[in-house]
Amino acid sequence: MRLRLAILDDYQSVALDYAPWEQLAADGVEVTVFTQPFRDDVHTVSSLRDFDVVIAMRERTAFSRERLRQLPGLKLLVTTGMANQSIDLQAAEEQGIMVCGTGGSPAAAPELTWALLLAFARSIPFEDRRLRAGRWQSTVGFELAGKTLGVLGLGKIGTRIAAYGQAFGMDVIAWSPNLTDEAALQAGARKVGKDALFRDSDVVSVHVRLSDRSRGVVGEDELRLLGPTGVLVNTARGPLVDEDALVRGLTEGWLGGAALDVYDVEPLPAGHRLLSAPRTVLSPHLGYVTEQSYRQFYGGAFEDVQAWLQGSPIRLLI
């Protein structure tokens, strides 16, 4: 019996370059790559109904209980990375769908975070456009040295960001619900309260996991504390920040600026209000989009499928 495998959301059309998918043909597997996001539930289900194996790129396509229920032929679901809030693991287990993950790059997202901050501080995207239009030196930037960096969430990524801040001569403070003084000191930061983090920081960088508890963890109160000279950097997940409050703060001027890689809705629709919001630097969720990261994601997904075909599945999430 021939198996059908779908690789989803390959926006750059590169998935086939990062793993030897052609080897699966010998095992009777037909590989199909989808390079565009699905429009809605109906489009998703109709497109995937005949597939036995699906490889999902992060949270680009969600697999809710209802969506999984409409995919009765699905046997293996692989997500890049070892966590995916967009997959209902309990529903998958109940339906007998095996879910596996992959490794990932620890450096990709922190480096993109710092790139966004530097781009904002020195107005690099704006100056690039002006230079190409024949203008020379249009803005005055600011230095990071001597400023205070607030890290919201001092996990693997947040710890790297704290180290970057120290390397740039910044005072680093941190907060998360379960952070201890000892853990903060070990990362080269000072633990402070949540309000103090936003009140005392020149820049706040968000690095907490999205969950029901953390959704909207950065709201209007926090953004107002950050103030008219403060900068918010978010490369974690869009819904961690109250988008209404963020846009209002930027538009009304009581928030200094924002550097963003993640959004409530992705891909960000044409004409979205953030695209015209002032004092912003935006990137299209590039945090994990590097050659090294893709080798681990797609290479790991290939290994997951091979191991499953051989009856010895690896990196199980359920």
C-alpha positions as CSV (number, residue, x, y, z in Angstrom):
1,M,0.0,0.0,0.0
2,R,1.4,3.4,-1.0
3,L,1.6,6.0,1.7
4,R,1.1,9.7,1.1
5,L,3.1,12.3,3.0
6,A,2.4,16.1,3.0
7,I,5.0,18.7,3.9
8,L,3.1,21.9,4.9
9,D,3.7,25.6,4.6
10,D,7.0,25.5,2.8
11,Y,6.8,29.2,2.0
12,Q,10.3,29.4,0.5
13,S,10.0,26.2,-1.5
14,V,13.2,24.7,0.2
15,A,11.9,21.7,2.2
16,L,13.1,19.2,-0.4
17,D,16.6,20.7,-0.2
18,Y,17.1,19.9,3.5
19,A,16.5,16.2,3.7
20,P,16.8,13.2,1.3
21,W,13.0,12.8,0.8
22,E,13.5,10.9,-2.4
23,Q,14.8,7.9,-0.3
24,L,11.3,7.5,1.0
25,A,10.1,6.5,-2.5
26,A,11.8,3.1,-2.0
27,D,9.5,2.6,1.0
28,G,6.4,3.4,-1.0
29,V,6.0,7.0,0.2
30,E,4.7,9.7,-2.1
31,V,5.8,13.2,-1.0
32,T,3.7,16.3,-1.7
33,V,4.9,19.8,-0.7
34,F,2.4,22.6,0.0
35,T,4.1,26.1,-0.4
36,Q,1.1,28.2,0.5
37,P,-1.0,28.5,3.7
38,F,-4.5,27.0,3.6
39,R,-7.3,29.5,3.5
40,D,-9.6,28.0,6.1
41,D,-10.8,24.7,7.7
42,V,-12.5,23.5,4.6
43,H,-9.5,24.1,2.5
44,T,-7.2,22.4,5.0
45,V,-9.3,19.3,5.4
46,S,-10.0,18.9,1.7
47,S,-6.3,19.2,0.9
48,L,-5.1,16.8,3.6
49,R,-7.9,14.2,3.7
50,D,-6.0,11.6,1.7
51,F,-2.6,11.9,3.5
52,D,-1.3,9.3,5.9
53,V,1.6,11.5,7.2
54,V,1.7,15.2,7.7
55,I,4.8,17.3,8.5
56,A,3.9,20.7,10.1
57,M,6.2,23.6,10.2
58,R,5.9,25.0,13.7
59,E,2.4,26.6,14.3
60,R,1.8,27.7,10.7
61,T,-1.1,25.2,10.4
62,A,-3.1,24.3,13.4
63,F,-4.5,20.8,14.2
64,S,-7.4,21.2,16.6
65,R,-9.6,18.4,17.8
66,E,-12.2,19.2,15.1
67,R,-9.7,19.4,12.3
68,L,-8.1,16.1,13.4
69,R,-11.5,14.5,13.5
70,Q,-12.0,15.3,9.8
71,L,-8.7,13.6,8.9
72,P,-9.5,9.9,9.8
73,G,-6.6,8.6,7.6
74,L,-3.9,10.5,9.4
75,K,-1.5,8.2,11.1
76,L,1.6,10.3,11.8
77,L,1.9,14.0,12.5
78,V,5.4,15.5,12.8
79,T,6.0,19.0,14.1
80,T,9.3,20.8,13.7
81,G,10.5,21.4,17.2
82,M,9.6,19.6,20.4
83,A,6.5,21.6,21.3
84,N,3.6,22.9,19.2
85,Q,0.7,24.7,20.9
86,S,-1.4,24.4,17.7
87,I,-1.7,20.6,17.9
88,D,-4.3,19.1,20.2
89,L,-2.2,16.3,21.5
90,Q,-5.0,14.7,23.6
91,A,-7.2,14.6,20.6
92,A,-4.4,13.1,18.5
93,E,-3.8,10.4,21.1
94,E,-7.5,9.5,21.3
95,Q,-7.6,9.2,17.5
96,G,-4.5,7.0,17.4
97,I,-2.4,9.6,15.6
98,M,1.3,9.4,16.5
99,V,2.9,12.8,17.0
100,C,6.7,13.3,16.8
101,G,9.0,16.3,17.0
102,T,12.4,17.4,16.0
103,G,15.4,19.2,17.3
104,G,16.0,22.9,16.5
105,S,18.7,25.6,16.6
106,P,19.3,27.3,19.9
107,A,20.8,30.3,18.2
108,A,18.4,31.2,15.4
109,A,15.7,33.0,17.4
110,P,18.0,34.9,19.8
111,E,20.1,36.2,16.9
112,L,17.0,37.4,15.0
113,T,15.8,39.1,18.2
114,W,19.1,41.1,18.5
115,A,19.1,41.9,14.8
116,L,15.6,43.5,15.2
117,L,16.6,45.5,18.2
118,L,19.8,46.8,16.4
119,A,17.7,47.6,13.3
120,F,15.3,49.6,15.4
121,A,17.9,51.4,17.4
122,R,19.7,52.6,14.3
123,S,16.7,52.9,11.9
124,I,18.4,50.6,9.5
125,P,15.3,49.6,7.4
126,F,14.3,53.2,7.0
127,E,17.8,54.4,6.3
128,D,18.3,51.6,3.7
129,R,15.2,52.8,1.8
130,R,16.2,56.5,2.0
131,L,19.8,55.7,0.8
132,R,18.4,53.9,-2.2
133,A,16.2,56.9,-2.9
134,G,19.2,59.2,-2.9
135,R,19.0,60.6,0.7
136,W,21.9,60.6,3.1
137,Q,21.6,60.4,7.0
138,S,17.9,61.0,7.8
139,T,17.7,59.9,11.5
140,V,19.6,59.9,14.7
141,G,19.8,56.5,16.4
142,F,20.5,55.5,20.0
143,E,23.1,53.3,21.6
144,L,22.3,50.2,23.6
145,A,25.3,50.6,26.0
146,G,24.2,52.0,29.3
147,K,20.5,51.3,28.8
148,T,18.4,48.8,30.7
149,L,17.3,45.6,29.0
150,G,14.2,43.8,30.5
151,V,13.9,40.1,29.6
152,L,10.4,38.7,30.0
153,G,11.0,35.0,30.4
154,L,14.5,33.8,31.2
155,G,14.5,30.4,29.6
156,K,16.9,29.1,26.9
157,I,16.3,32.0,24.5
158,G,15.9,34.7,27.2
159,T,19.2,33.6,28.8
160,R,21.0,34.2,25.5
161,I,19.3,37.6,25.1
162,A,20.5,38.5,28.6
163,A,24.1,37.5,27.6
164,Y,23.8,39.6,24.5
165,G,22.6,42.6,26.6
166,Q,25.6,42.2,28.9
167,A,28.0,42.0,25.9
168,F,26.6,45.3,24.7
169,G,27.0,47.0,28.0
170,M,23.4,47.0,29.1
171,D,22.0,46.5,32.6
172,V,19.9,43.4,32.5
173,I,16.8,42.8,34.6
174,A,14.3,39.9,34.2
175,W,10.9,38.7,35.3
176,S,8.8,35.6,34.8
177,P,6.2,34.0,37.1
178,N,8.6,31.3,38.4
179,L,11.9,33.0,38.1
180,T,14.1,32.8,41.2
181,D,16.8,35.3,42.3
182,E,19.4,32.6,41.9
183,A,18.4,31.7,38.3
184,A,18.4,35.4,37.3
185,L,21.9,35.9,38.8
186,Q,23.2,32.8,37.1
187,A,22.0,34.3,33.8
188,G,23.7,37.7,34.6
189,A,20.4,39.5,35.3
190,R,18.6,40.9,38.3
191,K,15.1,39.6,39.2
192,V,12.5,42.3,39.5
193,G,8.7,42.5,39.7
194,K,6.7,42.6,36.5
195,D,5.8,46.2,36.9
196,A,9.4,47.2,37.6
197,L,10.5,45.3,34.5
198,F,8.4,47.6,32.3
199,R,8.9,50.7,34.3
200,D,12.7,50.5,34.6
201,S,13.5,49.1,31.2
202,D,14.5,51.0,28.0
203,V,13.9,47.8,26.0
204,V,11.7,44.8,27.0
205,S,12.2,41.6,25.0
206,V,9.5,38.9,25.3
207,H,10.5,35.2,25.6
208,V,7.8,33.3,27.4
209,R,5.9,30.3,26.1
210,L,2.3,31.0,24.8
211,S,-0.3,29.3,27.0
212,D,-3.8,30.2,28.4
213,R,-2.0,31.7,31.4
214,S,0.5,33.8,29.4
215,R,-1.8,35.0,26.6
216,G,-1.9,38.8,26.8
217,V,0.8,38.9,29.5
218,V,1.9,42.2,28.0
219,G,-1.2,44.5,28.1
220,E,-1.9,48.2,28.1
221,D,-0.7,48.6,31.7
222,E,2.7,47.1,30.9
223,L,3.1,49.1,27.7
224,R,2.2,52.4,29.4
225,L,4.9,51.6,32.0
226,L,7.4,51.0,29.2
227,G,6.5,54.5,28.1
228,P,7.1,56.9,25.2
229,T,10.8,56.1,24.9
230,G,10.5,52.4,25.6
231,V,10.8,49.7,22.9
232,L,9.1,46.3,22.9
233,V,10.7,43.4,21.1
234,N,8.6,40.3,20.5
235,T,10.0,37.3,18.7
236,A,8.1,34.7,20.9
237,R,4.4,34.6,19.9
238,G,2.0,37.4,18.8
239,P,-0.8,36.7,21.3
240,L,1.5,37.3,24.3
241,V,1.0,41.0,23.6
242,D,-2.3,42.8,23.5
243,E,-2.3,43.9,19.8
244,D,-5.0,46.5,20.3
245,A,-3.1,48.2,23.1
246,L,0.2,47.9,21.1
247,V,-1.2,49.6,18.0
248,R,-2.9,52.3,20.1
249,G,0.3,53.0,22.1
250,L,2.2,53.4,18.9
251,T,-0.4,55.5,17.2
252,E,-1.1,57.7,20.2
253,G,2.6,58.0,21.1
254,W,2.6,56.7,24.6
255,L,4.8,53.7,23.5
256,G,8.2,54.4,22.0
257,G,8.4,51.7,19.5
258,A,8.2,48.0,18.7
259,A,10.3,45.4,16.8
260,L,8.2,42.4,15.9
261,D,8.6,39.0,14.3
262,V,5.4,37.4,15.4
263,Y,1.7,38.3,15.1
264,D,-1.8,37.3,16.1
265,V,-2.5,36.2,12.6
266,E,0.2,34.8,10.3
267,P,1.0,35.3,7.5
268,L,0.2,39.0,8.3
269,P,-2.6,40.0,5.9
270,A,-2.1,42.8,3.4
271,G,-3.3,46.1,4.8
272,H,-2.9,45.0,8.4
273,R,-2.8,47.9,10.9
274,L,0.6,47.0,12.1
275,L,2.0,47.5,8.6
276,S,1.3,51.2,8.9
277,A,1.9,51.7,12.6
278,P,4.7,54.2,13.3
279,R,8.1,53.5,14.9
280,T,8.1,49.8,14.1
281,V,10.5,47.3,12.6
282,L,8.7,44.2,11.3
283,S,9.9,40.8,10.0
284,P,7.8,37.9,8.8
285,H,8.4,35.4,11.6
286,L,12.0,34.7,10.6
287,G,13.2,33.7,14.1
288,Y,13.8,30.1,13.2
289,V,14.3,30.5,9.5
290,T,18.0,29.7,9.0
291,E,19.9,27.0,7.1
292,Q,21.1,25.4,10.3
293,S,17.6,25.4,11.8
294,Y,16.0,24.0,8.7
295,R,18.5,21.2,8.5
296,Q,17.5,20.2,12.0
297,F,13.8,20.6,11.3
298,Y,13.5,18.9,8.0
299,G,16.3,16.4,8.7
300,G,14.7,15.5,12.0
301,A,11.2,15.2,10.3
302,F,12.7,12.8,7.7
303,E,14.3,10.7,10.5
304,D,10.9,10.6,12.3
305,V,9.2,9.3,9.3
306,Q,11.9,6.7,8.6
307,A,11.8,5.5,12.2
308,W,8.0,5.3,12.1
309,L,8.1,3.3,8.9
310,Q,10.6,0.9,10.5
311,G,8.3,0.4,13.5
312,S,10.6,2.2,16.0
313,P,9.3,5.7,16.3
314,I,11.4,8.4,17.9
315,R,10.9,11.8,19.6
316,L,7.3,11.0,20.5
317,L,5.3,13.9,22.0
318,I,2.5,11.6,23.1
